[in-house]
Every structure is written in structure tokens, then in C-alpha cells.
């Protein structure tokens, strides 16, 4: 799709692209020019804080209440260290 740059350097984002990427009024876009000398522009939709929060909450929803993930991580590291020591000492 081809769009035109106005005299104020604004560009209209085609509706199909805006819908597909969830771009709405107030969305922030990160514009980057590759350093390889090409005449291309990379535009990335910057997620809002609310979107980032929802994404983070979604990543942690599998944790059961009362689960101590730090203790689990510590235990996992102790097991890994013990296995490494066995390997270094040649024990099975």
C-alpha cells in the first residue's frame, strides 16, 4: 500500500494495517532507519503500559496462590549444582 506524506510530515496508516496491528488514536510508533544505508524505514507499535501489564499478568496467571517460586528456583539451582559437581568429580 502506498500513502502520501503531507506538508506537515504526517502519514495516514491504511485502515487494514491499523486494524491488524491494533493501532488506534494515541498509539505510539517507534520509527527506525536501518544503518545499512537502505532507503527503508522500520516502524514498531509500542505497547501501552496497560497492554504490558495485561501481558505480564497473563504470564504469571499459572502460579498457584501460596506458591513460592523463589524457593523452587533455589532448589532447582541446588540440584543443578549438585549434578555439575558429580560430573566434575566423575561420579554417576
ZAMILO-928532 format. One line per field, with one value per atom (N, C-alpha, C): residue number from 0; residue in three letters; atom name; y, x, z. Coordinates in steps of 0.02 Angstrom, whole numbers, plus 32768, in hexadecimal, padded with zeros to 4 digits. Last residue first. Layout:
<nodes>
nr <- (NUM, ...)
rest <- (ala, ...)
atom <- (CA, ...)
north <- (Y, ...)
east <- (X, ...)
up <- (Z, ...)
</nodes>
This chain:
<nodes>
nr <- (91, 91, 91, 90, 90, 90, 89, 89, 89, 88, 88, 88, 87, 87, 87, 86, 86, 86, 85, 85, 85, 84, 84, 84, 83, 83, 83, 82, 82, 82, 81, 81, 81, 80, 80, 80, 79, 79, 79, 78, 78, 78, 77, 77, 77, 76, 76, 76, 75, 75, 75, 74, 74, 74, 73, 73, 73, 72, 72, 72, 71, 71, 71, 70, 70, 70, 69, 69, 69, 68, 68, 68, 67, 67, 67, 66, 66, 66, 65, 65, 65, 64, 64, 64, 63, 63, 63, 62, 62, 62, 61, 61, 61, 60, 60, 60, 59, 59, 59, 58, 58, 58, 57, 57, 57, 56, 56, 56, 55, 55, 55, 54, 54, 54, 53, 53, 53, 52, 52, 52, 51, 51, 51, 50, 50, 50, 49, 49, 49, 48, 48, 48, 47, 47, 47, 46, 46, 46, 45, 45, 45, 44, 44, 44, 43, 43, 43, 42, 42, 42, 41, 41, 41, 40, 40, 40, 39, 39, 39, 38, 38, 38, 37, 37, 37, 36, 36, 36, 35, 35, 35, 34, 34, 34, 33, 33, 33, 32, 32, 32, 31, 31, 31, 30, 30, 30, 29, 29, 29, 28, 28, 28, 27, 27, 27, 26, 26, 26, 25, 25, 25, 24, 24, 24, 23, 23, 23, 22, 22, 22, 21, 21, 21, 20, 20, 20, 19, 19, 19, 18, 18, 18, 17, 17, 17, 16, 16, 16, 15, 15, 15, 14, 14, 14, 13, 13, 13, 12, 12, 12, 11, 11, 11, 10, 10, 10, 9, 9, 9, 8, 8, 8, 7, 7, 7, 6, 6, 6, 5, 5, 5, 4, 4, 4, 3, 3, 3, 2, 2, 2, 1, 1, 1, 0, 0, 0)
rest <- (unk, unk, unk, unk, unk, unk, unk, unk, unk, unk, unk, unk, unk, unk, unk, unk, unk, unk, unk, unk, unk, unk, unk, unk, unk, unk, unk, unk, unk, unk, unk, unk, unk, unk, unk, unk, unk, unk, unk, unk, unk, unk, unk, unk, unk, unk, unk, unk, unk, unk, unk, unk, unk, unk, unk, unk, unk, unk, unk, unk, unk, unk, unk, unk, unk, unk, unk, unk, unk, unk, unk, unk, unk, unk, unk, unk, unk, unk, unk, unk, unk, unk, unk, unk, unk, unk, unk, unk, unk, unk, unk, unk, unk, unk, unk, unk, unk, unk, unk, unk, unk, unk, unk, unk, unk, unk, unk, unk, unk, unk, unk, unk, unk, unk, unk, unk, unk, unk, unk, unk, unk, unk, unk, unk, unk, unk, unk, unk, unk, unk, unk, unk, unk, unk, unk, unk, unk, unk, unk, unk, unk, unk, unk, unk, unk, unk, unk, unk, unk, unk, unk, unk, unk, unk, unk, unk, unk, unk, unk, unk, unk, unk, unk, unk, unk, unk, unk, unk, unk, unk, unk, unk, unk, unk, unk, unk, unk, unk, unk, unk, unk, unk, unk, unk, unk, unk, unk, unk, unk, unk, unk, unk, unk, unk, unk, unk, unk, unk, unk, unk, unk, unk, unk, unk, unk, unk, unk, unk, unk, unk, unk, unk, unk, unk, unk, unk, unk, unk, unk, unk, unk, unk, unk, unk, unk, unk, unk, unk, unk, unk, unk, unk, unk, unk, unk, unk, unk, unk, unk, unk, unk, unk, unk, unk, unk, unk, unk, unk, unk, unk, unk, unk, unk, unk, unk, unk, unk, unk, unk, unk, unk, unk, unk, unk, unk, unk, unk, unk, unk, unk, unk, unk, unk, unk, unk, unk)
atom <- (N, CA, C, N, CA, C, N, CA, C, N, CA, C, N, CA, C, N, CA, C, N, CA, C, N, CA, C, N, CA, C, N, CA, C, N, CA, C, N, CA, C, N, CA, C, N, CA, C, N, CA, C, N, CA, C, N, CA, C, N, CA, C, N, CA, C, N, CA, C, N, CA, C, N, CA, C, N, CA, C, N, CA, C, N, CA, C, N, CA, C, N, CA, C, N, CA, C, N, CA, C, N, CA, C, N, CA, C, N, CA, C, N, CA, C, N, CA, C, N, CA, C, N, CA, C, N, CA, C, N, CA, C, N, CA, C, N, CA, C, N, CA, C, N, CA, C, N, CA, C, N, CA, C, N, CA, C, N, CA, C, N, CA, C, N, CA, C, N, CA, C, N, CA, C, N, CA, C, N, CA, C, N, CA, C, N, CA, C, N, CA, C, N, CA, C, N, CA, C, N, CA, C, N, CA, C, N, CA, C, N, CA, C, N, CA, C, N, CA, C, N, CA, C, N, CA, C, N, CA, C, N, CA, C, N, CA, C, N, CA, C, N, CA, C, N, CA, C, N, CA, C, N, CA, C, N, CA, C, N, CA, C, N, CA, C, N, CA, C, N, CA, C, N, CA, C, N, CA, C, N, CA, C, N, CA, C, N, CA, C, N, CA, C, N, CA, C, N, CA, C, N, CA, C, N, CA, C, N, CA, C, N, CA, C, N, CA, C, N, CA, C)
north <- (77FB, 77ED, 7800, 786C, 783F, 7834, 78C6, 7886, 7854, 7943, 7911, 78CC, 7983, 7998, 7964, 7944, 793D, 794E, 796D, 7926, 791B, 79F7, 79DE, 7994, 79F9, 7A11, 79F6, 79CB, 79A4, 79B7, 7A35, 79F2, 79C6, 7A9D, 7AA1, 7A5C, 7A6F, 7A77, 7A7A, 7A74, 7A34, 7A38, 7AFE, 7AD1, 7A8D, 7B2C, 7B3D, 7B10, 7AF9, 7AE3, 7AF2, 7B41, 7AF8, 7ADD, 7BC4, 7BB4, 7B68, 7BB1, 7BC2, 7BB2, 7B9B, 7B67, 7B73, 7C15, 7BD9, 7BA0, 7C63, 7C71, 7C33, 7C36, 7C29, 7C36, 7BF7, 7C1E, 7C0F, 7C08, 7BE6, 7C13, 7C4F, 7C31, 7C0C, 7C28, 7C51, 7C2C, 7BF1, 7BE4, 7C12, 7C38, 7C2D, 7C25, 7C5B, 7C14, 7C05, 7CE4, 7CC9, 7C7F, 7D20, 7D08, 7CE7, 7D4A, 7D1D, 7CFE, 7DA2, 7D63, 7D32, 7E0C, 7DE7, 7DA4, 7E37, 7E1D, 7DF4, 7E61, 7E2C, 7E0D, 7EC9, 7E8E, 7E53, 7F20, 7F04, 7EC6, 7F3F, 7F1D, 7EFD, 7F81, 7F44, 7F1C, 7FEF, 7FC1, 7F7F, 802F, 8013, 7FE1, 7FFC, 802A, 8008, 7FCF, 7FBD, 7FF0, 801B, 8018, 8007, 7FD6, 7FEE, 7FE5, 800C, 7FDA, 7FFA, 8019, 8037, 8000, 803B, 8008, 802D, 8069, 8080, 8046, 806A, 804E, 806D, 807E, 80B2, 8099, 8050, 8042, 807B, 805C, 808A, 807F, 8010, 7FF3, 8020, 8037, 8056, 803B, 805A, 802B, 804E, 80C2, 80BF, 808F, 80B7, 80AA, 80A7, 80EA, 80ED, 80E4, 80B1, 80BA, 80B4, 80F6, 80D1, 80E3, 80EA, 8104, 80D7, 8119, 80E5, 8107, 817F, 817F, 8149, 811F, 8163, 8161, 807E, 80A8, 80EF, 7FE5, 802B, 8055, 7F5B, 7F79, 7FC1, 7F22, 7F2E, 7F4F, 7F1A, 7EDE, 7EE6, 7FA1, 7F6D, 7F31, 7FDA, 7FF2, 7FBE, 7F95, 7F8C, 7FA2, 7FC4, 7F7B, 7F6E, 8050, 8034, 7FEA, 8094, 8072, 804D, 8126, 80DE, 80BD, 81B9, 8193, 8149, 8223, 81ED, 81CB, 82C5, 8293, 8260, 8335, 82F4, 82C1, 839F, 839E, 835C, 8381, 83B7, 83BC, 82CB, 830E, 8342, 823E, 8267, 82AE, 81BC, 81FB, 8220, 810B, 8145, 8182, 806D, 80AB, 80E3, 7FC5, 8000, 803E)
east <- (859A, 855D, 8520, 8626, 85F7, 85BA, 8684, 8680, 8652, 8689, 86AC, 86A9, 8638, 867E, 86A7, 85BD, 85DD, 8627, 85A6, 85AC, 85D0, 8599, 85D0, 85DC, 8524, 8563, 859F, 84C7, 84D4, 8516, 84CE, 84E1, 84F1, 849C, 84E1, 84FA, 8419, 8446, 848F, 83EA, 83EC, 841C, 83F3, 841A, 8421, 8396, 83DD, 840A, 8320, 8336, 8380, 831B, 8321, 833A, 8308, 8343, 8350, 828C, 82C6, 8307, 823C, 8241, 827F, 824A, 8264, 826C, 8209, 824F, 826F, 8187, 81B0, 81FA, 811E, 815B, 818C, 8070, 80AA, 80E7, 8002, 802B, 8069, 7FA4, 7FAC, 7FD5, 8001, 7FCE, 7FDA, 801D, 8037, 7FFE, 7FE6, 7FEB, 8006, 7FF1, 7FB1, 7FB4, 8060, 8065, 8025, 8041, 807A, 807C, 7FD9, 7FCB, 8004, 801D, 7FED, 7FDE, 8064, 8088, 8059, 7FF9, 8026, 804B, 7FC5, 7F9B, 7FC7, 8034, 801D, 7FF2, 8039, 8072, 805D, 7FBF, 7FCA, 8004, 7FD8, 7FA0, 7FAA, 803D, 804B, 8015, 803A, 802A, 803B, 80BE, 8084, 8079, 80E1, 80F8, 80BB, 80FA, 80C6, 80DF, 817C, 8165, 8130, 81C0, 8191, 8178, 824B, 822A, 81FF, 8269, 8259, 8238, 82E7, 82AD, 82A5, 8354, 8321, 82E0, 83F0, 83B6, 8383, 845A, 8456, 841B, 8459, 8479, 8475, 8414, 8455, 8479, 8365, 839D, 83DF, 8309, 8328, 8363, 826D, 82B6, 82CD, 81EE, 8208, 8254, 816E, 81B7, 81D3, 80D4, 80FB, 8144, 8048, 808B, 80B0, 7F9C, 7FD1, 8013, 7F43, 7F6A, 7F9F, 7ED0, 7EE5, 7F09, 7F1F, 7EE5, 7EFD, 7F4F, 7F62, 7F22, 7F4D, 7F2D, 7F40, 7F79, 7FAB, 7F8E, 7F04, 7F2C, 7F5D, 7EDA, 7EB1, 7EDB, 7F44, 7F36, 7F0D, 7F36, 7F73, 7F66, 7EB9, 7EC4, 7F02, 7ECD, 7EA0, 7EAC, 7F72, 7F38, 7F0F, 7F9A, 7FA5, 7F68, 7FD3, 7F98, 7FA8, 804F, 803F, 8000, 809A, 806D, 805D, 80E6, 8107, 80DA, 809D, 80AF, 80D0, 807B, 80AC, 80C2, 8070, 8055, 808C, 8093, 80A9, 808F, 8026, 8047, 8059, 8036, 8016, 8041, 8019, 803F, 8016, 802A, 8000, 802C)
up <- (87A4, 877D, 87A2, 87A8, 87CA, 879F, 877E, 875B, 877E, 87AD, 87D5, 87B5, 8750, 8756, 877B, 8768, 8727, 872B, 87EB, 87DD, 879A, 87D3, 87FD, 87F1, 8787, 876A, 8791, 87E6, 87AA, 8789, 8841, 8857, 881B, 87F1, 880B, 8821, 87DD, 87A3, 87BA, 8861, 883D, 8802, 8876, 88A1, 887E, 8817, 8810, 883B, 884E, 880B, 8801, 88C5, 88C7, 8884, 8890, 88B9, 88BB, 8853, 882B, 8850, 88C3, 888F, 8864, 8904, 8925, 88F2, 88A4, 88B4, 88D5, 88A3, 8868, 8875, 8906, 8911, 88D8, 8905, 88E7, 88EE, 892D, 8960, 8946, 889D, 88D9, 890D, 880F, 8841, 887C, 8774, 87B8, 87E9, 86FE, 870C, 8751, 86F0, 8707, 8718, 86BD, 8702, 871A, 863E, 8646, 868C, 8655, 8632, 863A, 868C, 86B6, 8696, 861B, 8655, 8682, 85C9, 85B3, 85ED, 8616, 8607, 85F2, 8613, 8653, 8648, 858B, 85AB, 85EC, 857F, 8559, 8577, 85D2, 85E2, 85BF, 858E, 85D0, 85E4, 84E1, 8517, 855A, 846E, 8498, 84D0, 83DA, 841F, 844A, 833F, 836D, 83B4, 82D6, 8307, 8333, 8238, 8268, 8295, 81D8, 8201, 8234, 8132, 8176, 819A, 80B1, 80D3, 8119, 8061, 8063, 8083, 80B0, 8086, 808E, 8106, 80CE, 80A0, 8176, 813C, 80FE, 81E5, 81DB, 819D, 81D1, 81D5, 81C5, 8235, 81F3, 81FA, 828B, 8289, 8241, 82F6, 82B2, 82B4, 8352, 8357, 8310, 8382, 8350, 8358, 83EC, 83E1, 83B0, 83E1, 83DE, 83D0, 83D0, 840E, 840F, 8376, 8389, 83CD, 835A, 8367, 8375, 831C, 8322, 8326, 830C, 8347, 8352, 829A, 82CE, 830C, 824E, 8259, 8293, 824B, 826C, 827E, 8201, 8245, 826B, 8188, 81B0, 81F8, 815F, 8166, 8192, 8156, 8188, 8193, 8146, 8127, 815C, 8196, 8197, 8178, 8150, 8162, 815F, 8192, 8165, 817D, 8197, 81B2, 817C, 8172, 817E, 81A1, 8148, 818F, 81A3, 80C8, 80D2, 811A, 80CD, 80C6, 80D1, 806D, 80A5, 809A, 803B, 802B, 806B, 801F, 803D, 802E, 7FDA, 7FD6, 7FF5, 8000, 8000, 8000)
</nodes>
